[in-house]
Amino acid sequence: MTSLRITLLDQMGIGPSPTYQLDLIITPADVGTTFTINAATDPDFAAFQQIVTNGTSDFFGYSMDDLPNGGGSGTGWDEANLFAAGTHSFGPGSFTSIGTLSGPDFAGYNISGVTIRIDSFDLTSGGGFHSDDLRATATIIATPVPEPSAIVAALMTTGFIGWHATRFRRRQNGR
C-alpha cells in the first residue's frame, strides 16, 4: 500500500448507492497537512450540504481504502449519533463532538466546507490487511443561517443609515 482513500458518505452499508461521496487521498507525506473539501474541490459537496442540513438524522459514515490494491473498512452512524456530545470511535482514533447543534444534524447552518487535518499516518504499524494507523481531525465548517427577521432588520438599518447620510450631505452642501 502506498496511500489511503478516505471517503465520507451517506447510506453507509445500506440501500442504494450513496447520494454523496467526499473523497480524499493521502500519503504519509501529508502528516501535518489540513485538507479542505468544499464545492470547489468535490462535485458531491452540494449533495452533502443538502443532506447534513435537512433536519433529519440520515445515515452517515466513512470508509478507508488501501491504495493501489483496494480493500478497506468503513463505519456507519446516523447523524444524530455523530453530532451527539462526547467522544466516539472513529477508525483507530476518535472523534470528539461539541454536541448536538440545532437538532439531529446541521439544520439551520450553512456548511461551507469540511477540513481534515492529518495528525499521524503510518503505513507499517501492523501486519496483514489494513494495517495502517491514521489519526486525523475532521471539522465541519458551519455558520448559523440568520433568522429572516434579522436580515430584514439589517437591511432596514442599512437603509436608514444611508438615508441619514444622504440628508447630512445635502445639509452640508446647502440643499
N, C-alpha and C positions, 0 to 999 in steps of 0.2 A: 504494500500500500504506500502511496506517495502523498495522498491528500484525503480530505474528508468533505463530503457534501452535507450541509445542514439544511434541512427543509422545514419550514413552518407551514402547516396546512390545516384545513378543516376536514371533517368527516373521517378522522383517523381510524382506519381499520373497519369502517362500516359503509354500507350503501354504495352509491355511485362514486365516480371519480371526484376528487376534490374540486371545489369551486375555485380555490386559490392555492398556489404553492409558491412560497417565497424561498428562493434558493440562494445559498452562499457556499462557495467552495474555498476551503482554507488549507494551508500547509503549515508545518511547524515554524516556518519563517514569519508567519503572521502573528506570533505571540506579541502582545502589546498593542496590536492594531485594533482600531474601532472601525467597524464597517457600518454603513447606513444603508438600509433598504427603504426605498420610497418610490413614488410614482415615476421618477426619472430613471431608476435603476432596475425596476422589476415590473413587467407588464401586468402581473396579477395584483399589484398593490391596491388598485381601486376596489377590487372584489374583497380583498382583506379588510379595507376600511369599512366597507358596507356591512360586512358580517360582524365585525367586532364592535359595531356601534348600533346594532339593530334592536337592542333591548332584550334579546333572547339569549339564554345560555346554550349556545351552539357547541358542537364538538370542535375541539382544538387539539392539536398535537404537534409533535416534531419527530423527525427521523434523522438518523445519521447513517450515511452510506460510505463505505470504504471505496476509494477510487485508486486505480482504474478498474479493479475487478468487480466492484459492486458488492452487494451483501451488506447488511447492517441491521440496525434495530430502531425501534420507534416507541414512543409513549403517547398515549392519548388521554385527554382530560376533557371535561367540558369547561366552558369559560368561567362559570361560577366557581369551580374548584381552583382554576388558575389564578383568579383575581381575589380569592378569599385571603384574609390576613394570615400570615405565618410563613413557614418555610416548607417547601415541597421538594421531593426528589426530582431532579432534572438531570437525567443521564447519570454519570458518576459523580456529578457535583450537586448543587442545589439551587433552587430558585426562591428568592425571598420576595414576597408581595407586600406592597404597602397596604393592601386590603381592598375590599370592595369599594368601588368609586360611587357611581350613582345607580347601581343595580347589578345585574348578573354579568354585565360587560361594560364597555366604554360608551354606553348610550349617553348623549349629552356632551360628548367630547369630540373634538376634531383631531384625527390621527394624522400626523404629518410624516411619520417615519418610525422605523424600528432600528435601534442601534444594537450591535452585538460586539462587545469587546472580548477579544481572545486573551484570557488571563494565563492559561498554560495549555500546551498541546504536546503530547509525547506519543510518537508512533510505536515505540517499543516497550511500553510499560508492562506488558504481559505476554503470554504466549497464546497462539491459536486465533480463532475467529474474533474479529472486532476487539483487538487488544489495545487499542489506543486509549489515551486518557486525555480528555478535553475538559477544561474548566472555562466557562465563558459567562459573561454578564449580559443579559438581554434587557433592553429598556424600550417600552413603547412610548414614543413622544406624543403626548396628548395635552391639549389645551381645552378648557371648558368653552362650549359654544355659548356666546352671550344670549341672555334672555331677550326675546323680541322687544320687551318694554325698555330694556337697557339700550338697545340700538336706537329706538325712537327717541329716547331721552338724549342720547349723544348727538343725534342729528339735529334735534331741536336746539340744543345748547350751541352747537357749531353755527347754526343759522342765526341764533340770537346774537352771538359774538360778532359774526360777520355784519349783521345789520347795524349794531352799535359802532363798529369800526368805520363803516361807510358814513354814518351820521357824524362821527367825530371828524373824519377827513373833510366832509363838506363844511363843517363849522370852521375848521382851520383855514379852509380856502375862501371863506366868506360867502358861501352859497346858502 
